[in-house]
Amino acid sequence: MTWPRHDFHIHTRPHSPDAHWRATLPAMLKRAAKNGVTTVGLANHYFLDTNFTIFQKLPAEVSRKAPDGMTVWVGAELCVLDTTGRIKLTEEEAQQLDFVLAGPHQISNSAGSSRRRAAMPPHLSPISIRCCSARPVSRWLMGWRIRG
């Protein structure tokens, strides 16, 4: 039995400003097809200063650039803002997306130091977040080597 390959944690440039400069939509879709990935989920970051129109424009771009036979979902990766689970996404915006990933992210204070647990719900640990992260899959998809 052959299992289908899916990756729902893909960041692309310029849609996610912190994505690798080579991670353009055409490059990621081409590499996914080459590696036998049949379903791709674009989970570009939705930061506090992100303009939602970038997500609204993506479906048209995807329809022009997706290879035949590949399903591409447009979603967003959100930061959980506090321990109550608050996020920056309206109901109207959510209705325009195929899926949403949300989780605690690293937060920097005004002095520039980072605190990983700042927005982390009490039942999650940094280890569980690292183990559940799909980022290594996306790096594998592009052919990057992960340093241990």
Backbone as JSON, one array per atom type, in Angstrom:
{
  "sequence": "MTWPRHDFHIHTRPHSPDAHWRATLPAMLKRAAKNGVTTVGLANHYFLDTNFTIFQKLPAEVSRKAPDGMTVWVGAELCVLDTTGRIKLTEEEAQQLDFVLAGPHQISNSAGSSRRRAAMPPHLSPISIRCCSARPVSRWLMGWRIRG",
  "N": [[0.84, -1.18, 0.0], [0.55, 2.17, -0.85], [1.01, 5.19, 0.72], [-0.59, 8.33, 0.56], [1.09, 11.48, 0.14], [1.22, 14.35, 2.12], [1.55, 17.8, 3.01], [0.99, 20.2, 5.28], [2.15, 22.51, 6.22], [3.49, 24.71, 4.9], [5.46, 27.46, 4.11], [5.65, 30.39, 2.15], [7.45, 32.75, 0.1], [6.56, 35.93, -1.14], [4.72, 35.81, 0.86], [4.95, 34.85, 3.51], [6.97, 36.65, 5.4], [9.22, 35.74, 6.78], [9.98, 33.42, 5.59], [12.24, 31.24, 3.82], [14.32, 32.68, 1.31], [14.33, 31.3, -1.11], [11.94, 30.01, -1.13], [9.64, 30.37, -2.9], [6.26, 30.43, -4.16], [5.94, 29.01, -6.71], [8.37, 27.5, -6.67], [8.12, 25.92, -4.33], [5.8, 24.42, -4.9], [6.61, 23.05, -7.18], [8.75, 21.5, -6.16], [7.34, 20.0, -4.3], [5.66, 18.46, -5.98], [7.63, 17.02, -7.35], [8.58, 15.45, -5.27], [6.45, 13.8, -4.82], [4.32, 14.73, -3.32], [0.94, 15.14, -2.8], [-1.01, 16.78, -1.74], [-0.94, 20.06, -0.64], [-0.64, 22.39, 1.95], [-0.76, 25.73, 2.35], [0.54, 27.49, 4.82], [0.99, 30.22, 5.64], [2.47, 32.76, 7.68], [0.49, 34.66, 9.9], [0.97, 37.41, 11.2], [0.81, 39.96, 13.82], [0.98, 42.38, 12.47], [0.3, 41.76, 9.88], [-1.26, 42.11, 6.73], [-4.39, 41.05, 5.83], [-5.19, 40.8, 3.19], [-3.24, 39.58, 1.65], [-3.66, 36.87, 1.96], [-6.13, 36.65, 0.76], [-5.55, 37.03, -1.9], [-4.06, 34.82, -2.62], [-5.47, 32.35, -3.49], [-6.1, 32.8, -6.26], [-3.55, 33.04, -7.34], [-2.56, 30.51, -6.75], [-4.24, 28.91, -8.33], [-3.27, 29.48, -10.84], [-0.67, 28.5, -10.74], [-0.43, 25.94, -9.61], [0.52, 22.54, -10.0], [-0.92, 20.09, -12.26], [-3.19, 17.78, -10.85], [-2.49, 18.21, -8.21], [-3.58, 19.15, -5.02], [-4.1, 22.21, -3.48], [-4.29, 23.91, -0.54], [-5.25, 26.93, 0.99], [-4.18, 28.43, 3.82], [-3.52, 29.66, 7.15], [-0.98, 30.37, 9.54], [-1.17, 31.05, 12.84], [-0.25, 33.03, 15.68], [-0.69, 32.15, 19.02], [-1.84, 34.4, 21.28], [-1.94, 34.7, 24.05], [-2.3, 32.98, 27.25], [-4.96, 32.34, 27.33], [-5.69, 31.57, 24.87], [-6.21, 33.41, 22.89], [-6.37, 34.76, 19.61], [-5.36, 36.47, 16.55], [-7.59, 36.74, 14.42], [-10.4, 37.17, 12.57], [-13.84, 36.06, 12.49], [-14.92, 36.4, 9.96], [-12.59, 36.49, 8.37], [-11.59, 33.92, 8.87], [-13.48, 32.36, 7.57], [-12.7, 32.61, 4.96], [-10.51, 31.06, 4.59], [-8.95, 27.85, 4.02], [-7.94, 26.29, 6.08], [-6.58, 26.53, 9.42], [-3.67, 26.9, 11.34], [-2.61, 27.08, 14.65], [-0.64, 28.16, 17.35], [1.51, 28.47, 20.24], [4.16, 30.79, 19.95], [7.56, 31.92, 19.78], [8.32, 34.77, 21.69], [9.53, 38.05, 21.73], [10.86, 40.4, 24.04], [10.91, 43.96, 24.8], [13.57, 44.48, 25.27], [14.86, 42.78, 23.65], [15.38, 40.14, 24.34], [14.38, 36.68, 24.22], [11.47, 34.86, 25.11], [10.29, 31.8, 25.32], [8.11, 30.58, 26.6], [6.21, 32.53, 26.97], [3.63, 32.9, 25.77], [2.59, 30.43, 26.05], [0.22, 27.92, 26.55], [-0.53, 26.46, 29.75], [-0.6, 23.62, 29.77], [1.08, 22.73, 27.78], [4.39, 21.97, 26.79], [7.7, 23.21, 25.91], [9.0, 21.06, 24.68], [6.9, 19.42, 23.69], [5.86, 21.11, 21.76], [8.01, 21.37, 19.96], [8.23, 18.69, 19.11], [5.87, 18.3, 17.75], [5.98, 20.01, 15.66], [5.84, 20.82, 12.2], [7.82, 21.86, 10.69], [10.38, 20.62, 9.97], [9.51, 18.92, 7.93], [8.76, 20.65, 5.86], [11.24, 21.75, 5.29], [12.53, 19.49, 4.4], [11.06, 19.08, 2.12], [11.86, 21.19, 0.47], [14.43, 20.4, 0.11], [16.42, 21.08, 1.87], [18.99, 20.59, 4.27], [18.75, 19.54, 7.6], [20.22, 20.72, 10.46], [21.44, 19.04, 13.25]],
  "CA": [[0.0, 0.0, 0.0], [1.27, 3.44, -0.9], [0.31, 6.25, 1.42], [-0.44, 9.65, -0.09], [1.94, 12.43, 0.87], [0.62, 15.66, 2.35], [2.3, 18.72, 3.88], [0.12, 21.34, 5.57], [2.89, 23.55, 6.93], [4.38, 25.3, 3.9], [5.55, 28.92, 4.08], [6.17, 30.86, 0.87], [7.81, 34.16, -0.04], [6.68, 36.92, -0.07], [3.53, 35.7, 1.72], [5.49, 34.78, 4.87], [8.22, 37.4, 5.28], [10.35, 35.05, 7.39], [10.28, 32.2, 4.84], [13.52, 31.25, 3.1], [14.2, 33.46, 0.08], [14.07, 30.41, -2.24], [10.65, 29.34, -0.94], [8.55, 31.01, -3.63], [5.15, 29.51, -4.41], [6.26, 28.06, -7.78], [9.45, 26.59, -6.26], [7.62, 24.96, -3.35], [4.88, 23.5, -5.56], [7.4, 22.21, -8.08], [9.47, 20.54, -5.34], [6.35, 19.09, -3.73], [5.28, 17.53, -7.04], [8.8, 16.16, -7.6], [8.68, 14.52, -4.15], [5.25, 12.99, -4.72], [3.33, 15.31, -2.4], [-0.3, 15.35, -3.57], [-1.79, 17.85, -1.12], [-0.1, 21.06, 0.01], [-1.34, 23.42, 2.7], [0.04, 26.95, 2.52], [0.29, 27.98, 6.18], [1.81, 31.41, 5.81], [2.3, 33.4, 8.98], [-0.42, 35.79, 10.07], [1.49, 38.16, 12.34], [-0.05, 41.06, 14.26], [1.0, 43.47, 11.49], [0.05, 41.21, 8.54], [-2.47, 42.54, 6.04], [-5.08, 39.82, 5.43], [-5.4, 40.73, 1.74], [-2.27, 38.66, 1.05], [-4.31, 35.56, 1.96], [-7.24, 36.72, -0.18], [-5.01, 36.98, -3.27], [-3.37, 33.56, -2.86], [-6.18, 31.35, -4.29], [-5.95, 33.07, -7.69], [-2.16, 32.71, -7.69], [-2.45, 29.05, -6.69], [-4.91, 28.3, -9.49], [-2.4, 29.66, -12.01], [0.67, 27.91, -10.59], [-0.43, 24.58, -9.06], [0.63, 21.48, -11.01], [-2.1, 19.24, -12.43], [-3.29, 16.67, -9.91], [-2.11, 18.6, -6.85], [-4.55, 19.96, -4.28], [-3.41, 23.22, -2.67], [-5.18, 24.61, 0.38], [-4.72, 28.2, 1.49], [-4.47, 28.59, 5.23], [-2.69, 30.61, 7.87], [-0.43, 29.97, 10.83], [-1.36, 32.16, 13.76], [0.35, 32.99, 17.0], [-1.58, 32.27, 20.17], [-1.35, 35.64, 21.89], [-1.85, 34.61, 25.51], [-2.65, 31.66, 27.77], [-6.39, 32.07, 27.16], [-5.88, 31.09, 23.51], [-6.62, 34.51, 22.01], [-5.66, 34.85, 18.33], [-5.75, 37.61, 15.71], [-8.28, 36.26, 13.23], [-11.84, 37.38, 12.72], [-14.69, 35.01, 11.93], [-15.02, 36.68, 8.52], [-11.33, 36.06, 7.76], [-11.51, 32.46, 8.98], [-14.36, 31.78, 6.54], [-12.03, 32.72, 3.66], [-9.35, 30.16, 4.59], [-9.24, 26.42, 4.01], [-7.56, 25.73, 7.37], [-5.79, 27.42, 10.28], [-2.79, 26.33, 12.35], [-2.35, 28.08, 15.68], [0.13, 27.64, 18.46], [2.38, 29.46, 20.87], [5.4, 31.07, 19.25], [8.54, 32.66, 20.57], [8.0, 36.19, 21.82], [10.67, 38.87, 22.19], [10.47, 41.58, 24.8], [11.47, 45.2, 24.26], [15.03, 44.47, 25.41], [15.4, 41.89, 22.62], [15.54, 38.74, 24.75], [13.2, 35.9, 23.91], [10.86, 34.01, 26.13], [9.48, 30.83, 24.59], [6.89, 30.22, 27.31], [5.38, 33.71, 27.25], [2.24, 32.73, 25.37], [2.34, 29.01, 25.99], [-0.76, 27.4, 27.5], [0.17, 25.73, 30.8], [-0.55, 22.17, 29.56], [2.04, 22.42, 26.73], [5.79, 22.26, 27.11], [8.49, 23.45, 24.69], [9.31, 19.77, 24.04], [5.75, 18.96, 22.9], [5.74, 21.99, 20.6], [9.06, 20.99, 19.01], [7.95, 17.37, 18.55], [4.7, 18.36, 16.88], [6.21, 20.97, 14.58], [6.0, 20.24, 10.86], [8.85, 22.58, 9.96], [11.36, 19.78, 9.29], [8.93, 18.38, 6.7], [8.87, 21.68, 4.82], [12.64, 21.87, 4.91], [12.82, 18.31, 3.58], [10.4, 19.29, 0.85], [12.71, 22.06, -0.35], [15.73, 19.78, -0.08], [17.41, 21.61, 2.79], [19.44, 19.68, 5.32], [18.5, 20.06, 8.94], [21.36, 20.51, 11.35], [21.03, 18.53, 14.56]],
  "C": [[0.88, 1.24, 0.0], [0.42, 4.51, -0.23], [0.47, 7.56, 0.66], [0.42, 10.56, 0.78], [1.26, 13.8, 0.92], [1.56, 16.5, 3.21], [1.45, 19.97, 4.06], [0.84, 22.43, 6.36], [3.94, 24.14, 6.01], [4.3, 26.82, 4.0], [6.16, 29.33, 2.74], [6.51, 32.34, 0.95], [7.0, 34.74, -1.18], [5.55, 36.83, 0.95], [3.88, 35.57, 3.19], [6.85, 35.46, 4.84], [9.43, 36.7, 5.89], [10.67, 33.73, 6.69], [11.62, 32.35, 4.12], [13.33, 31.95, 1.76], [13.94, 32.58, -1.14], [12.67, 29.8, -2.21], [9.51, 30.1, -1.61], [7.45, 29.98, -3.86], [5.48, 28.54, -5.55], [7.34, 27.04, -7.38], [8.95, 25.52, -5.3], [6.68, 23.95, -4.0], [5.61, 22.55, -6.49], [8.13, 21.12, -7.29], [8.51, 19.53, -4.72], [5.95, 18.04, -4.76], [6.41, 16.54, -7.31], [8.93, 15.1, -6.51], [7.41, 13.71, -3.91], [4.21, 13.49, -3.74], [2.09, 15.66, -3.22], [-1.17, 16.46, -3.01], [-0.86, 18.76, -0.35], [-1.01, 22.05, 0.73], [-0.41, 24.6, 2.91], [-0.35, 27.57, 3.86], [1.16, 29.19, 6.44], [1.47, 32.11, 7.11], [1.34, 34.59, 8.9], [0.0, 36.5, 11.35], [0.53, 39.3, 12.71], [-0.1, 42.19, 13.24], [0.75, 42.99, 10.05], [-1.27, 41.74, 8.0], [-3.15, 41.3, 5.47], [-5.27, 39.71, 3.92], [-4.4, 39.8, 1.06], [-2.85, 37.25, 0.98], [-5.46, 35.53, 0.95], [-6.77, 36.61, -1.63], [-4.4, 35.61, -3.61], [-4.16, 32.54, -3.69], [-6.05, 31.56, -5.8], [-4.54, 32.72, -8.16], [-1.96, 31.19, -7.71], [-3.08, 28.42, -7.92], [-4.08, 28.44, -10.76], [-1.13, 28.82, -11.94], [0.69, 26.46, -10.09], [-0.32, 23.55, -10.18], [-0.67, 20.67, -11.1], [-2.05, 18.09, -11.43], [-2.91, 17.0, -8.48], [-3.23, 19.46, -6.25], [-3.77, 20.92, -3.4], [-4.46, 23.95, -1.85], [-4.48, 25.87, 0.86], [-5.17, 28.37, 2.94], [-3.55, 29.63, 5.84], [-2.17, 29.96, 9.14], [-0.47, 31.18, 11.73], [-0.6, 31.94, 15.05], [-0.76, 33.04, 18.04], [-1.02, 33.4, 21.01], [-1.2, 35.58, 23.4], [-2.33, 33.23, 25.96], [-4.14, 31.37, 27.71], [-6.69, 31.57, 25.75], [-6.31, 32.15, 22.52], [-5.74, 34.54, 20.77], [-6.12, 36.08, 17.57], [-6.33, 37.04, 14.41], [-9.76, 36.45, 13.47], [-12.59, 36.2, 12.12], [-14.8, 35.17, 10.42], [-13.75, 36.23, 7.79], [-11.22, 34.54, 7.76], [-12.35, 31.77, 7.9], [-13.71, 31.78, 5.16], [-10.83, 31.78, 3.53], [-9.81, 28.71, 4.55], [-8.92, 25.76, 5.35], [-6.74, 26.77, 8.13], [-4.93, 26.55, 11.21], [-2.56, 27.42, 13.38], [-1.58, 27.43, 16.82], [0.97, 28.73, 19.07], [3.68, 29.59, 20.08], [6.33, 31.84, 20.17], [8.2, 34.14, 20.55], [9.23, 36.92, 22.33], [10.14, 40.05, 22.99], [11.18, 42.81, 24.23], [12.99, 45.26, 24.36], [15.69, 43.52, 24.41], [15.62, 40.45, 23.06], [14.25, 37.98, 24.46], [12.75, 35.06, 25.09], [9.93, 33.06, 25.42], [8.16, 30.55, 25.29], [5.91, 31.37, 27.48], [3.92, 33.51, 26.9], [1.83, 31.27, 25.37], [1.29, 28.59, 27.0], [-0.06, 26.47, 28.5], [0.29, 24.23, 30.56], [0.43, 21.77, 28.46], [3.45, 22.77, 27.19], [6.54, 22.56, 25.83], [8.82, 22.16, 23.95], [8.13, 19.33, 23.17], [5.57, 19.83, 21.66], [6.77, 21.6, 19.55], [8.72, 19.66, 18.34], [6.79, 17.4, 17.57], [4.92, 19.27, 15.68], [6.44, 20.28, 13.26], [7.12, 20.92, 10.09], [9.9, 21.68, 9.3], [10.82, 19.19, 7.99], [9.05, 19.39, 5.58], [10.31, 21.85, 4.38], [13.07, 20.67, 4.08], [12.25, 18.52, 2.19], [11.24, 20.16, -0.07], [14.09, 21.46, -0.58], [16.81, 20.33, 0.83], [17.79, 20.55, 3.8], [19.2, 20.35, 6.67], [19.71, 19.72, 9.8], [20.86, 20.11, 12.71], [21.45, 19.42, 15.61]]
}
